[in-house]
Amino acid sequence: MPAWTEPRTLPPALLPAVAGAFVVLMALPVFLVAGWRVEGWLLGAILWAGSEAFGAILTRLQAKTGNLAAAGVVAFGMLFRAIAVMAVVFAVAVSDKWLGLAAALVYAAGYSAAFGLQLVAYYTGPKAGARRA
């Protein structure tokens, strides 16, 4: 079995969230120096933080209950999380395309940093059921 298909233990989510927050915060000076509207950064930062908070709540729900119904709620919640962000960005972009673009870029940067670090932590972490030496 290839190494990337073996199940692994769930890595801690704090470090990826901190990395995403760092990227979102570092986008603010870029906005200020470039003369872009800070409202776009603020909207993207709020969307990213709200999405991360909702994801943390769903992760805790999944960890507390081990039944199949909870897994369905978590799956729907994760899907809803992405659709809600997309709907807000789309609605804003309809009224102001540059504000919507700025918000989408900030959200995408924070999400990419957090998701990338989660993938690295997952695939470099211990295999499920493996004992530590």
One Martini backbone bead per residue (centre of mass of N, CA, C, O) as a GRO file, in nm:
protein
  133
    1MET     BB    1   0.096   0.037   0.024
    2PRO     BB    2   0.087   0.348  -0.006
    3ALA     BB    3   0.172   0.605   0.204
    4TRP     BB    4  -0.074   0.810   0.119
    5THR     BB    5  -0.312   0.580   0.198
    6GLU     BB    6  -0.260   0.580   0.488
    7PRO     BB    7  -0.377   0.603   0.784
    8ARG     BB    8  -0.408   0.880   1.011
    9THR     BB    9  -0.369   1.092   1.244
   10LEU     BB   10  -0.492   1.368   1.381
   11PRO     BB   11  -0.388   1.672   1.369
   12PRO     BB   12  -0.327   1.955   1.489
   13ALA     BB   13  -0.502   2.282   1.437
   14LEU     BB   14  -0.339   2.529   1.545
   15LEU     BB   15  -0.103   2.585   1.349
   16PRO     BB   16  -0.266   2.636   1.087
   17ALA     BB   17  -0.430   2.874   1.205
   18VAL     BB   18  -0.187   3.054   1.265
   19ALA     BB   19  -0.081   3.067   0.975
   20GLY     BB   20  -0.334   3.194   0.852
   21ALA     BB   21  -0.335   3.446   1.034
   22PHE     BB   22  -0.060   3.549   0.945
   23VAL     BB   23  -0.130   3.590   0.646
   24VAL     BB   24  -0.365   3.784   0.692
   25LEU     BB   25  -0.197   3.997   0.848
   26MET     BB   26   0.020   4.035   0.610
   27ALA     BB   27  -0.192   4.166   0.410
   28LEU     BB   28  -0.230   4.448   0.529
   29PRO     BB   29   0.034   4.592   0.440
   30VAL     BB   30  -0.018   4.546   0.142
   31PHE     BB   31  -0.271   4.719   0.128
   32LEU     BB   32  -0.145   4.983   0.234
   33VAL     BB   33   0.089   5.015   0.025
   34ALA     BB   34  -0.103   4.977  -0.239
   35GLY     BB   35  -0.392   5.127  -0.180
   36TRP     BB   36  -0.601   4.949  -0.082
   37ARG     BB   37  -0.887   4.839   0.042
   38VAL     BB   38  -0.955   4.755   0.372
   39GLU     BB   39  -1.235   4.624   0.345
   40GLY     BB   40  -1.139   4.373   0.193
   41TRP     BB   41  -0.962   4.264   0.415
   42LEU     BB   42  -1.177   4.250   0.637
   43LEU     BB   43  -1.370   4.057   0.496
   44GLY     BB   44  -1.166   3.826   0.455
   45ALA     BB   45  -1.095   3.793   0.757
   46ILE     BB   46  -1.380   3.729   0.857
   47LEU     BB   47  -1.430   3.484   0.679
   48TRP     BB   48  -1.192   3.318   0.777
   49ALA     BB   49  -1.256   3.316   1.082
   50GLY     BB   50  -1.541   3.196   1.057
   51SER     BB   51  -1.457   2.935   0.914
   52GLU     BB   52  -1.263   2.832   1.133
   53ALA     BB   53  -1.467   2.825   1.365
   54PHE     BB   54  -1.667   2.631   1.230
   55GLY     BB   55  -1.458   2.402   1.190
   56ALA     BB   56  -1.397   2.363   1.495
   57ILE     BB   57  -1.681   2.283   1.576
   58LEU     BB   58  -1.703   2.036   1.387
   59THR     BB   59  -1.458   1.883   1.501
   60ARG     BB   60  -1.573   1.853   1.789
   61LEU     BB   61  -1.825   1.697   1.708
   62GLN     BB   62  -1.677   1.455   1.583
   63ALA     BB   63  -1.510   1.376   1.842
   64LYS     BB   64  -1.753   1.329   2.047
   65THR     BB   65  -1.885   1.168   1.814
   66GLY     BB   66  -1.924   0.823   1.663
   67ASN     BB   67  -2.149   0.865   1.465
   68LEU     BB   68  -2.302   0.886   1.155
   69ALA     BB   69  -2.471   1.147   1.188
   70ALA     BB   70  -2.232   1.334   1.259
   71ALA     BB   71  -2.085   1.298   0.989
   72GLY     BB   72  -2.308   1.433   0.819
   73VAL     BB   73  -2.303   1.707   0.959
   74VAL     BB   74  -2.008   1.769   0.900
   75ALA     BB   75  -2.020   1.752   0.593
   76PHE     BB   76  -2.236   1.971   0.555
   77GLY     BB   77  -2.082   2.196   0.705
   78MET     BB   78  -1.835   2.208   0.516
   79LEU     BB   79  -1.999   2.276   0.265
   80PHE     BB   80  -2.141   2.530   0.377
   81ARG     BB   81  -1.888   2.695   0.431
   82ALA     BB   82  -1.806   2.734   0.133
   83ILE     BB   83  -2.075   2.849   0.024
   84ALA     BB   84  -2.096   3.097   0.208
   85VAL     BB   85  -1.841   3.239   0.116
   86MET     BB   86  -1.913   3.249  -0.185
   87ALA     BB   87  -2.177   3.413  -0.155
   88VAL     BB   88  -2.056   3.665  -0.027
   89VAL     BB   89  -1.847   3.732  -0.244
   90PHE     BB   90  -2.049   3.748  -0.478
   91ALA     BB   91  -2.232   3.973  -0.363
   92VAL     BB   92  -2.006   4.181  -0.344
   93ALA     BB   93  -1.907   4.167  -0.645
   94VAL     BB   94  -2.166   4.278  -0.772
   95SER     BB   95  -2.133   4.568  -0.634
   96ASP     BB   96  -1.795   4.521  -0.589
   97LYS     BB   97  -1.532   4.391  -0.749
   98TRP     BB   98  -1.280   4.482  -0.571
   99LEU     BB   99  -1.384   4.392  -0.299
  100GLY     BB  100  -1.431   4.094  -0.372
  101LEU     BB  101  -1.140   4.034  -0.459
  102ALA     BB  102  -0.999   4.105  -0.195
  103ALA     BB  103  -1.151   3.904  -0.017
  104ALA     BB  104  -1.075   3.648  -0.178
  105LEU     BB  105  -0.765   3.672  -0.145
  106VAL     BB  106  -0.748   3.663   0.160
  107TYR     BB  107  -0.895   3.399   0.202
  108ALA     BB  108  -0.713   3.224   0.017
  109ALA     BB  109  -0.451   3.267   0.172
  110GLY     BB  110  -0.538   3.156   0.447
  111TYR     BB  111  -0.642   2.881   0.349
  112SER     BB  112  -0.382   2.781   0.211
  113ALA     BB  113  -0.202   2.783   0.459
  114ALA     BB  114  -0.369   2.596   0.639
  115PHE     BB  115  -0.402   2.356   0.443
  116GLY     BB  116  -0.105   2.302   0.383
  117LEU     BB  117  -0.025   2.243   0.681
  118GLN     BB  118  -0.223   2.010   0.722
  119LEU     BB  119  -0.101   1.822   0.511
  120VAL     BB  120   0.181   1.803   0.629
  121ALA     BB  121   0.094   1.702   0.911
  122TYR     BB  122  -0.048   1.447   0.815
  123TYR     BB  123   0.190   1.312   0.628
  124THR     BB  124   0.407   1.336   0.887
  125GLY     BB  125   0.253   1.169   1.062
  126PRO     BB  126   0.121   0.927   1.226
  127LYS     BB  127  -0.004   0.631   1.212
  128ALA     BB  128  -0.268   0.456   1.253
  129GLY     BB  129  -0.194   0.260   1.542
  130ALA     BB  130   0.072   0.367   1.606
  131ARG     BB  131   0.354   0.351   1.795
  132ARG     BB  132   0.550   0.513   2.004
  133ALA     BB  133   0.904   0.517   2.086
   0.00000   0.00000   0.00000
